[in-house]
Amino acid sequence: MSKYKSVPQSEDASLKRDHEDSKLSRLLQDERSNLPFRVYLRSKIVTTALVSAVVLVCGYAFLNFYPSPEIAQSDWTDESHSQYKPTYSTPSNALAPATTGWRPTPTLDPSIDDVPGVYIANVHDPEALDAQKECPGYTASEIHHDAFGFTARLGLAGQACNVYGTDVKDLNLTVQYQSAQRLSVSIVPTYLDSTNASQYLVPTQYLNRPLLDSDAASTVPNNDLELVWSNEPTFNFAVHRKSNKDVLFNTAGSKLIFEDQFIEFVTTMPENYNIAGLGEHLHNIRLGNNITMTLYNADTPDPVDENLYGSHPFYLDTRYYSEDMTLVTDNSTSQHANYKVFNHGVYLRNAHGQEVLLRPSSVTWRTIGGSIDLFFFSGPTQVDVTKQYQLGAIGLPAMQQYWTLGYHQCRWGYSNWSQLQDVVDNFRKFDLPLETIWLDIDYMNQYRNFENDQNTFGYDEGERFLDRLRKNGQHFVPIVDSAIYIPNPENASDAYPTYTRGNDSNVFMMNPDGSQYIGAVWPGYTVFPDWHAEAAQSWWTYELKNWYSKIAFDGIWVDMSEVSSFCAGSCGTGHVTENPVNPPFLLGGVSYDYPEGFEVTNATEAAAAKSAAAQVAREHSQEVDLARPVVTSSSPTTTLRTKVTPGVRNLNAPPYAMNNVRGALSKHAVAPNATHHDGASEYEIHNLFGYEIINATYNALLNIFPKRRPFIIGRSNFAGSGSMAGHWGGDNFSKWAYMYWSIPQSLSMSLYGIVTTGADACGFAGNSDEELCNRWMQLAAFFPFYRNHAAIDSNPQEPYLWSSVAAATRTATQIRYTLLPYIYTLTHLASTTGTTVMRAMAWEFPLDGPSLLSADRQFLLGPSILVTPVLTPQASSVDGVFPGWNTRTRWYDWYTGALANVVGSSENVTIQAPLGHIPVFVRGGSVVVGQEPGYTIAESREGEWKVLVALDGGGEAQGEVYVDDGVSLNVGEQFRSVLLEMNEEGGIASLRTKGVGGWMDGNALGNVTVMGVKERVCELMWNGKDVEREVEVRWDGKREVLSVVGLQSITRKGAWVEDWTLSWKSRGC
């Protein structure tokens, strides 16, 4: 158990400590901080930084000043070290060593992740060849038409150029109109067989490929897209929108390049074009026209504008036109313009590494292999495009269990079940709702999947912990990594049954010579599941099911699935007898990194941290940094450029060097030449590993819980991952900038069909502070996935550790839990129709003009809730817009119910937002259904219903609510979907419901609140019966809010059991 246990006090203090600690804390406490504990802890760590540095330099790196009571100081033998994990409050300077017998665990040299030569990306290489100048292009011939399109033969139009691979001489073109909204353009080599098919085609059993709709014969004639082509000067094609003659995609003026390791095609684009997508990156929602978007899944700590964990080769193109149908190229907005808006989508179904070069007049698509498998979606609205992409290509988002919408708490560094229980208890003591507690790799036996450390996270104690948790209606989710430890064959005590069973089933990736590919991850040398192996699914299912019998989890968190390896190539080949080994990182220790502005609000602590960091840097030559590897490269200075050998592919160093965040493709990842059991190489399907492990986990959870919706949060992802899992934002930083980046990152995920998404609140790496965590916990409460997670070397950041953060979290969580039925309904609609949960303002209000396309500091939760967060330090207000000025949309303040905007104004306005307050607004014309919030989701589902009506300018509103058991995979008729409509006619205002489905929710309706009621009302009726004596009617004339309270007796059988009408006289009272 940690030495530092949180104890609740008054709102003016978060923790207590002994007399000596208090004296030191008073010396360091900043007047703005209510958390002397955190200041004391950081000071304490700072004073030990030099000792930590010495340990790190020695390379063995295990230091803990506050051992668990279970391990006495005299018992610190090598054997006890092998079982003991870093404590929460004072993390060690490296991963806890894993030992076998008496042998100390060696640490791998960082150079094992080096790749010889200096890597320079093609887009930055001044000597790079321009394929458009070097290559001949193709000529089309042998055209054959059918009812749905045509086919053609494409032949090389001149001498092969072999610029970045071997030119493919003969290609097949297939153009197919597949539905009323979808057009397919496929270009593949003419001569494909079992020896080369995997180089070019992604098998449909691994990734869905859209085909003709079943009703294509009747719908295709209505397709608004038209493809035209030409052979002048070489083959090119264009896709037009027939309804407005716009050219959506046009390769004229460029050549098609198709080599075995390089494909390039270019489309011209209009001036100041507006596209979004092409993830995963940290970038503004509008991509702009001067950036290269690399799609190559990488284990990397959230760099800006670089490739991240997932790949989504899809973009949304939005175009504005004036009334006379002139394309608008000025992205400013005229408030008086009557815009016409058209959207279309483009998807390239290709799992190879890719680059998309966005330039002022063109978009260039490059891949390092595969085929051209393009799909165009006609829209014309963003909503239409998103639905068409999901329904027609990648699948609808997964419907989640209700409890997953609650608050989640995690930390890398929770050291044992007792400490985890303390965290759970502290949330209850501070009245902060906690739905799910998570565990990072700390629980593992020497960082091995499917085994708990029996000293710190034993199964018996875990069962008791989980029994208590479940009795309180709470949940548990552990992490599972993507690599599997390979035990030392010379040490029987190092046996690892999970590996043995997998090895016996032949389910691991191989080297080209057929031996096992052995990389290195947290536990040491590791192997990697091959999801193309015949027995991989059954093996994975068994391991999860067997582990579940010992530790009953509720969902799975999949990590390291890019797939990550800490060394270049099969570094463990010939070295397995050295296992276990520590990874080649300096981890843990002390982070001295704080948010922007921390030196202003916490000057004393900031100065102490800066001084200590400088001292450690001098002693240790570099600051300890959790997120980044220690680079001590001994690579030569020769620039790495691979020359093409016709007919020979270089997988690990392809001739075209992508702009990969890690440089060489073998660096910090399983090498491209790793081989799968079906003959495919990792080079061809690297981007699919995260998708495939999610798929395997999804199927395994269905086996464990046959009737439940599987809950999975994964890091790496690909097009279609959202149909099985959610995604968190990865290893972000405790910075104000990263709080902002979380918005466009999650909005982009909405376009990709991943609706259960959110970033780690308060940041993962580095130290949060009170102000940042205050703001971030409130912002994150309005994301679909709401979790706080911190790194092992960071200060603790549970929201109860600051009184102001606790209060702010309590306020925001109460709003979230009130809105749970609304959010759950949005999730249901997304999973059945392809709509989004989190929305950019421009998607919901396209007629407001092109300026909204860049607006990503505000967002909408569904169609009705507008969130305008503070994203900068030391601010007490925030500037924002109220969208919908073109349609004269009304916005009401969530907290007061009063009208918040000047209707019809497009101006940026200043909104008051003191610390602890996040501005939230309700859209006029909306009916939002909520429930009285409880501490857990189970308690909240028992709360009485609330209906919030926000009237539009015509006195109307509508909304809906969806209810089921919150768990079942197939609900059949056991659901209830209710439409609520408000209107006024003849001086009578009426709120009506109309429901379908057989699910009977027994909770009564408590109250109805109506915003925008300008006059006192009277003659309140329920289904035509006077009920004024049975309920209480309140009207706030200043705020124009009507409240009808006390409806429980009227609806005691359940609010939605039968349809009802609540009406009143709206004038003349």
GISULNOR-V998465 format. One record per backbone hydrogen bond with DSSP energy under -1.0 kcal/mol. CO is the residue of the C=O (numbers start at 1). NH is the residue of the N-H. If there is no record, write none. Layout:
[[CO,NH] [CO,NH]]
//
This chain:
[[10,13] [18,22] [19,23] [20,24] [21,25] [22,26] [23,27] [24,28] [25,29] [30,33] [35,39] [36,40] [37,41] [38,42] [39,43] [40,44] [41,45] [42,46] [43,47] [46,49] [48,52] [49,53] [50,54] [51,55] [52,56] [53,57] [54,58] [55,61] [56,59] [68,71] [72,75] [73,76] [75,77] [77,81] [78,82] [80,84] [92,589] [100,103] [106,582] [109,112] [110,113] [111,114] [112,568] [118,640] [121,124] [122,125] [125,128] [130,133] [130,134] [131,135] [137,157] [138,235] [139,155] [141,153] [144,151] [148,177] [149,146] [150,175] [151,144] [152,173] [153,141] [154,171] [155,139] [166,260] [169,156] [170,190] [171,154] [172,188] [173,152] [174,186] [175,150] [176,184] [178,213] [181,378] [182,178] [182,179] [183,376] [184,176] [185,374] [186,174] [187,372] [188,172] [193,196] [193,197] [196,199] [197,200] [197,201] [199,370] [203,206] [203,207] [213,216] [215,218] [215,219] [216,220] [219,222] [220,223] [224,242] [226,240] [228,238] [230,236] [236,230] [237,251] [238,228] [239,248] [239,249] [240,226] [241,245] [246,241] [249,239] [250,268] [251,254] [257,264] [258,168] [262,259] [263,367] [264,257] [265,365] [267,363] [270,273] [274,318] [275,287] [276,316] [279,312] [280,308] [282,305] [291,358] [293,356] [295,354] [298,300] [300,302] [308,298] [312,314] [313,348] [314,278] [315,346] [316,276] [317,344] [319,342] [320,328] [321,340] [322,325] [326,322] [334,337] [340,321] [342,319] [344,317] [345,377] [346,315] [347,375] [348,350] [353,368] [354,295] [355,366] [356,293] [357,364] [358,291] [361,269] [362,359] [363,267] [364,357] [365,265] [366,355] [367,263] [372,187] [373,349] [374,185] [375,347] [376,183] [377,345] [380,343] [381,385] [382,386] [383,387] [384,388] [385,389] [386,390] [387,391] [388,392] [389,393] [389,394] [390,395] [401,404] [402,405] [403,406] [407,435] [407,436] [408,788] [409,438] [411,414] [416,420] [417,421] [418,422] [419,423] [420,424] [421,425] [422,426] [423,427] [424,428] [425,429] [426,430] [427,432] [428,431] [435,475] [436,409] [437,477] [439,479] [440,443] [441,444] [443,453] [444,446] [448,451] [451,445] [453,457] [456,417] [458,462] [459,463] [460,464] [461,465] [462,466] [463,467] [464,468] [465,469] [466,470] [467,471] [468,472] [469,474] [470,473] [475,437] [476,554] [477,439] [478,557] [480,559] [484,527] [488,491] [491,494] [492,495] [496,500] [497,501] [498,502] [499,503] [500,504] [501,505] [502,507] [507,530] [509,517] [510,675] [511,514] [515,511] [518,572] [519,526] [520,566] [521,524] [524,521] [525,486] [526,519] [527,484] [528,509] [530,533] [533,536] [535,539] [536,540] [537,541] [538,542] [539,543] [540,544] [541,545] [542,546] [543,547] [544,548] [545,549] [547,550] [547,551] [551,553] [556,713] [557,480] [558,715] [560,564] [563,670] [569,571] [570,573] [572,575] [575,578] [576,579] [582,108] [583,585] [593,767] [595,598] [597,600] [597,601] [598,602] [602,606] [603,607] [604,608] [605,609] [606,610] [607,611] [608,612] [609,613] [610,614] [611,615] [612,616] [613,617] [614,618] [615,619] [616,620] [617,621] [638,118] [645,648] [657,122] [658,660] [660,663] [664,667] [671,674] [672,683] [674,682] [675,510] [676,679] [680,676] [681,684] [681,685] [682,686] [685,688] [686,689] [688,692] [689,693] [690,694] [691,695] [692,696] [693,697] [694,698] [695,699] [696,700] [697,701] [698,702] [699,703] [700,704] [701,705] [705,708] [707,969] [711,556] [712,726] [713,558] [717,311] [718,721] [720,723] [721,724] [721,725] [722,398] [726,714] [727,758] [730,732] [732,765] [733,735] [735,739] [736,740] [737,741] [738,742] [740,743] [741,745] [742,746] [743,747] [744,748] [745,749] [746,750] [747,751] [748,752] [749,754] [750,753] [755,757] [756,727] [757,785] [758,729] [760,763] [764,791] [765,734] [769,773] [770,774] [771,775] [772,776] [773,777] [774,778] [775,779] [776,780] [779,782] [780,783] [786,408] [787,761] [788,410] [790,412] [791,794] [793,591] [798,801] [802,806] [803,807] [804,808] [805,809] [806,810] [807,811] [808,812] [809,813] [810,814] [811,815] [812,816] [813,817] [814,818] [815,819] [818,931] [819,823] [820,824] [821,825] [822,826] [823,827] [824,828] [825,829] [826,830] [827,831] [828,832] [829,833] [830,834] [837,862] [839,860] [840,844] [841,845] [845,848] [846,849] [849,852] [850,853] [851,854] [852,855] [859,867] [860,839] [861,865] [864,923] [865,861] [866,921] [867,859] [876,913] [878,911] [880,909] [884,889] [890,924] [891,900] [892,922] [893,897] [898,893] [902,905] [909,880] [911,878] [914,917] [919,868] [920,894] [921,866] [922,892] [923,926] [925,958] [926,950] [928,948] [930,946] [936,940] [937,941] [939,942] [940,943] [944,932] [945,1006] [945,1007] [946,930] [947,1009] [948,928] [949,1011] [950,925] [950,926] [952,955] [956,952] [957,982] [958,927] [959,980] [961,978] [963,976] [966,402] [967,709] [971,974] [973,975] [973,998] [975,999] [976,963] [977,996] [978,961] [979,994] [980,959] [981,992] [982,957] [983,990] [985,988] [987,1066] [988,985] [989,1064] [990,983] [991,1062] [992,981] [994,979] [996,977] [1003,1055] [1004,945] [1006,1046] [1006,1047] [1007,947] [1008,1044] [1009,949] [1010,1042] [1011,951] [1018,1065] [1020,1027] [1021,1063] [1022,1025] [1025,1022] [1027,1030] [1027,1031] [1032,1045] [1034,1043] [1036,1040] [1036,1041] [1040,1012] [1040,1013] [1041,1036] [1042,1010] [1043,1034] [1044,1008] [1045,1032] [1047,1051] [1051,1054] [1060,993] [1061,1023] [1062,991] [1063,1021] [1064,989] [1065,1018]]
//
